[in-house]
Amino acid sequence: MARVVGLDIGARRVGVAVSDNKGAMALPYAVLELSGGLDDIKALAAGVREVVDDIGAGAVVVGLPLSMDGSEGPAAKGIKAVVSSLEEELGLPVHLIDERLSTVQASRALRERGISGASHKARLDSMAAAILLQAWLDGGCTR
């Protein structure tokens, strides 16, 4: 199985996670800073391409920010547009997965590990990406 990259896309930062070689475990990897915001899809795609090439990924999973009632608001529609552009730029399948509460889960996991303050903030986005990628790997995916 080819490795997979998971993305938790925010307005200024993108949390990145990667799967292990067996596709069984998601691991926090990095945080990409978006100086141009989501409008600079070329820069986002270049950052993701670097990770994809580095680990030999065959697919990308992106968190879809649904509303708590499951509906798609403006944020979800924006992410869908980004995903469409990423698929075109990367030439890889990009899958969506519900990311509701992934940041809350990531924050809780970091606190349980005794990570707080600046270190907590720095790791939060990549941990959230790992949580959503793990859910996708475990079969809770939208393909």
C-alpha positions in Angstrom: 0.0 0.0 0.0 1.3 3.4 -0.9 1.6 5.9 2.0 -1.0 8.6 2.5 -0.7 12.2 3.5 -3.4 13.8 5.7 -4.1 17.5 5.8 -5.9 19.6 8.3 -6.3 22.9 6.3 -6.7 26.1 8.2 -6.7 29.7 7.0 -3.1 30.3 7.9 -1.6 26.9 8.6 -2.0 23.3 7.3 -1.4 20.4 9.7 0.3 17.5 7.9 0.3 13.8 8.9 1.6 10.8 7.1 0.8 7.1 7.3 3.3 4.4 8.1 4.5 2.0 5.3 1.7 -0.4 6.1 -1.1 2.1 6.0 -2.0 1.2 9.6 -0.9 4.2 11.6 -1.0 8.0 11.1 1.8 10.1 12.5 2.0 13.9 12.9 4.6 15.2 10.3 4.7 18.9 9.9 2.9 22.2 9.7 2.9 24.3 6.5 2.5 28.0 6.9 0.3 29.7 4.4 1.6 33.2 4.0 -0.8 33.9 1.1 -3.7 32.1 2.7 -5.8 29.6 0.9 -5.9 31.8 -2.2 -2.3 30.7 -3.0 -3.2 27.2 -4.1 0.1 26.9 -6.0 2.1 27.4 -2.8 -0.1 25.0 -0.9 0.3 22.4 -3.6 4.0 22.9 -3.7 4.3 22.3 0.1 2.1 19.2 -0.1 4.0 18.0 -3.2 7.2 18.1 -1.2 5.7 15.9 1.5 4.2 13.5 -1.1 7.5 13.1 -2.9 9.4 12.8 0.4 7.4 9.8 1.6 6.2 8.4 -1.7 2.5 8.9 -1.1 -0.1 7.7 -3.4 -3.1 9.7 -2.0 -4.0 12.7 0.1 -6.8 12.9 2.7 -8.2 16.3 3.6 -10.4 17.2 6.6 -13.8 18.6 5.6 -15.1 21.1 8.2 -18.7 20.3 8.4 -21.1 22.1 10.7 -22.0 20.3 13.9 -25.3 19.3 12.4 -23.4 17.7 9.4 -24.3 20.4 6.9 -21.8 22.1 4.6 -21.2 25.7 5.4 -18.9 28.2 3.7 -15.8 26.6 5.1 -16.6 23.2 3.7 -17.4 24.7 0.3 -14.1 26.5 0.4 -12.2 23.3 1.2 -13.9 21.4 -1.6 -12.7 24.1 -4.0 -9.1 23.7 -2.6 -9.4 19.9 -2.9 -10.4 20.2 -6.6 -7.4 22.4 -7.2 -5.0 20.1 -5.2 -6.1 17.0 -7.3 -5.3 18.9 -10.4 -2.0 20.2 -9.2 -0.8 17.0 -7.6 -2.2 14.4 -10.0 -3.2 12.2 -7.1 -6.5 11.3 -5.6 -7.6 13.6 -2.8 -10.2 12.2 -0.4 -12.4 14.0 2.1 -13.2 13.0 5.6 -15.3 14.7 8.2 -13.0 16.6 10.6 -15.5 17.6 13.2 -13.9 17.7 16.6 -10.5 16.6 15.3 -8.8 19.7 16.8 -10.6 19.1 20.1 -9.4 15.5 20.2 -5.8 16.6 19.2 -5.8 19.2 22.0 -7.0 16.7 24.5 -4.3 14.1 23.4 -1.5 16.7 23.7 -2.7 17.7 27.2 -2.8 14.1 28.3 0.8 13.8 27.2 1.7 16.8 29.3 2.3 19.1 26.3 1.1 22.6 26.9 1.9 26.2 26.1 3.8 27.1 22.9 4.7 23.5 22.3 1.0 22.5 22.4 0.1 25.2 19.9 3.0 24.2 17.5 1.9 20.6 17.5 -1.9 21.0 17.4 -2.4 21.2 13.6 -0.2 18.2 12.8 -1.9 16.2 15.6 -5.3 17.1 14.2 -4.2 15.9 10.8 -3.0 12.6 12.3 -6.4 12.1 14.0 -8.4 12.6 10.8 -5.9 10.5 8.7 -6.2 7.7 11.3 -10.0 7.8 11.0 -9.6 7.5 7.2 -7.1 4.6 7.5 -9.5 2.9 10.0 -12.2 2.9 7.4 -14.3 5.9 8.3 -13.5 7.5 4.9 -15.5 9.3 2.3 -14.1 8.2 -1.1 
